[in-house]
Amino acid sequence: MADIAGLTTADRAGEYAGRKTGKARSSRLGLETRALVAALNEMAESFGSSFTVVQVTADDTTTQIWIALAKPSQALTLVLAAVPEGWTAEVLSVALTAVQQRMFEELKLQPGDVHRVG
């Protein structure tokens, strides 16, 4: 049985009816699910929807290329979080070719994801 102390009168009536029908709880969970989906969509929008290319330099001065599905300022932070401490990174200002764009899209990255390219 749910705790109905914090519910409005209409919610309490629905909760009571739900005890008999089993539907009040599922509709309430539906609202919570929709709110979670909306929050995730908002977070995805905050990362942006374009790829950012980042060059990473290791302690031994070797370099790697990473991509992030994020805005440039966020891409730096995301890539630095993925590499060992002490490494440095900088955003490269490059225009992706159509072939590169398709190749990166095929990785199926989600907003905020990073991937080492080379």
C-alpha positions as CSV (number, residue, x, y, z in Angstrom):
1,M,0.0,0.0,0.0
2,A,1.3,3.4,-0.9
3,D,1.9,6.2,1.5
4,I,-0.9,8.7,0.7
5,A,-0.1,11.3,3.3
6,G,1.5,13.7,0.8
7,L,-1.0,13.3,-1.9
8,T,-3.7,15.7,-3.0
9,T,-7.4,14.8,-2.5
10,A,-7.7,13.8,-6.1
11,D,-4.5,11.7,-5.9
12,R,-5.8,10.0,-2.7
13,A,-9.1,9.1,-4.5
14,G,-7.1,7.7,-7.4
15,E,-4.8,5.8,-5.0
16,Y,-7.9,4.4,-3.3
17,A,-9.5,3.4,-6.6
18,G,-6.1,2.0,-7.7
19,R,-6.1,-0.4,-4.8
20,K,-9.2,-1.9,-6.3
21,T,-8.2,-1.7,-10.0
22,G,-4.4,-1.7,-9.8
23,K,-4.2,1.3,-12.2
24,A,-3.5,4.3,-10.1
25,R,0.1,3.2,-9.5
26,S,0.9,2.5,-13.1
27,S,-0.4,5.9,-14.2
28,R,1.7,7.6,-11.6
29,L,4.8,5.6,-12.7
30,G,3.9,6.7,-16.3
31,L,4.2,10.3,-15.2
32,E,7.6,9.6,-13.5
33,T,8.8,7.8,-16.6
34,R,7.8,10.7,-18.9
35,A,9.6,13.2,-16.5
36,L,12.7,11.1,-16.7
37,V,12.6,10.9,-20.5
38,A,12.1,14.7,-20.6
39,A,15.1,15.2,-18.3
40,L,17.3,12.9,-20.4
41,N,16.3,14.7,-23.6
42,E,17.1,18.0,-22.0
43,M,20.5,16.7,-21.0
44,A,21.2,15.4,-24.5
45,E,20.3,18.8,-25.9
46,S,22.8,20.4,-23.5
47,F,25.6,18.4,-25.0
48,G,24.7,19.4,-28.5
49,S,24.4,17.1,-31.5
50,S,27.7,17.6,-33.4
51,F,31.1,15.9,-33.2
52,T,34.0,17.7,-31.7
53,V,37.5,16.5,-32.5
54,V,40.0,16.6,-29.7
55,Q,43.8,15.9,-29.8
56,V,45.2,14.3,-26.7
57,T,48.9,14.4,-25.7
58,A,50.2,11.7,-23.4
59,D,53.1,12.1,-20.9
60,D,55.5,10.7,-23.5
61,T,54.4,13.3,-26.0
62,T,52.6,10.8,-28.3
63,T,49.2,12.1,-29.5
64,Q,45.8,10.6,-30.0
65,I,42.7,11.8,-31.7
66,W,39.4,11.5,-30.0
67,I,35.9,12.5,-30.9
68,A,33.1,13.6,-28.6
69,L,29.4,14.0,-29.3
70,A,29.4,17.3,-27.4
71,K,30.0,21.0,-27.6
72,P,33.7,21.9,-27.7
73,S,34.0,23.1,-24.1
74,Q,32.3,20.0,-22.8
75,A,34.2,17.7,-25.2
76,L,37.5,18.7,-23.5
77,T,36.2,17.8,-20.1
78,L,34.7,14.5,-21.3
79,V,37.9,13.4,-23.1
80,L,40.2,14.4,-20.2
81,A,38.0,12.3,-17.9
82,A,38.5,9.3,-20.2
83,V,42.3,9.5,-20.4
84,P,45.0,9.0,-17.7
85,E,45.6,11.9,-15.3
86,G,48.3,14.4,-16.4
87,W,47.5,14.1,-20.1
88,T,46.5,17.3,-22.0
89,A,43.9,17.9,-24.6
90,E,42.9,20.6,-27.0
91,V,40.0,21.0,-29.4
92,L,40.9,20.9,-33.0
93,S,39.1,23.3,-35.3
94,V,38.5,20.9,-38.3
95,A,35.7,20.5,-40.7
96,L,34.7,16.9,-41.0
97,T,34.3,15.4,-44.4
98,A,31.1,13.7,-45.4
99,V,32.9,10.4,-45.1
100,Q,34.2,11.1,-41.6
101,Q,30.8,12.4,-40.5
102,R,29.1,9.1,-41.7
103,M,31.9,7.0,-40.1
104,F,31.4,8.8,-36.7
105,E,27.6,8.5,-37.0
106,E,28.0,4.7,-37.5
107,L,29.6,4.5,-34.0
108,K,26.1,5.3,-32.6
109,L,27.5,7.6,-29.9
110,Q,25.1,9.1,-27.5
111,P,25.3,12.8,-26.5
112,G,28.2,13.1,-24.1
113,D,30.0,10.0,-25.3
114,V,33.7,10.0,-26.4
115,H,35.6,7.6,-28.7
116,R,39.3,7.3,-29.5
117,V,39.9,7.5,-33.2
118,G,43.6,7.3,-33.5
